[in-house]
């Protein structure tokens, strides 16, 4: 999933359009609703992967709101917002890894039907978000971070659905724990890309 970042950033879209702002508001609403759906589903099904994804939805709600607020501000301000979001994503990844490690010791087998159904709803929500953002995927660090999170979240949701099938077939928690580790890896991958581009933009703003 390597993406180019840190290069040719002077011409990148900064989110300053009414259409993009309108799309961002829609995506913020989708993420907030899905946080409640997944946290309820995760608790009822005892799925670490769903709980991890619910936290990601909550984090996305907050960081997308920040993205909306800094649109049109200076490059340095937007870069700092991107840096904050990248660091926040790393924190989420650490929480997921810690929770998954705990479950490795105290294993509970999730309920696959609820887990799979909620995972499919979340997948649809993130695919819709990613499609709405597709034309803006090569924007600055602030804009790009929104696209990366939506894209990776859709991949993570699909993995949750596959894990639910694995749990139903094996009657073990291992597919759920494996997907939780995969989600943590996706969070780290996106965080590194966002942080790298944000730092490059901060350097550019200092020069300018």
C-alpha positions, 0 to 999 in steps of 0.5 A: 500500500505504498503511496507517494508522499512528500513530493510535489506538494506545492500544487496540492488541493487544500480542501477550499471548495464548497463541494468538498466541505459538503462531502466532509460534513456528510462523512463526519455524520456517517462516521459518528453514526457508525461509531455507535453502531459498531461499539454496540455491535462490538460489545454484544458480539465480544469482538475486539476487531469491531471495538477497534473499528468503532474507536477508529470511527470515533477518531475519524469523526474528530479528525475529519472535523479538524480537517473541516475547521482548518480548510483555507488556513495557512499551510503550516496550520493545515500541516500541523493538523495533519501531524496531529491526525497522524499521531492520533492514528498511532495512538489508536494503533497502540490501543488496538495492539494492547487490547488484542494482546490482552485478549490473547491471554483471556480469549473469548470467542466472538458471536459471528453473526452480529460481528459479520452483519455490523462489519458489512454495514460498516464496510458499506459506510466506508466504501461510500465515504471513499467513493465520495473522496476519490477525486480528492485523494491526492490533496495536501496532508490534511485532505489526503489523511481523510482519503487514506483513513476512509480507504483503509477503514473499508479494507479493515471492515471487509477483513472483519466480515471475513473474520466473522466467517472464520469464527463461524467455521472454526469456533475460535477467536483467532480470526478476530484477533488476527484482523485486529492486528491487521487493523493496527497495521493499517493504522500505522501505515496510514499514520506514517504516510500522513506524518511524513507529508505533514512534516514535508509541508511544515518544512515548505511553510518554514521556507516560504 
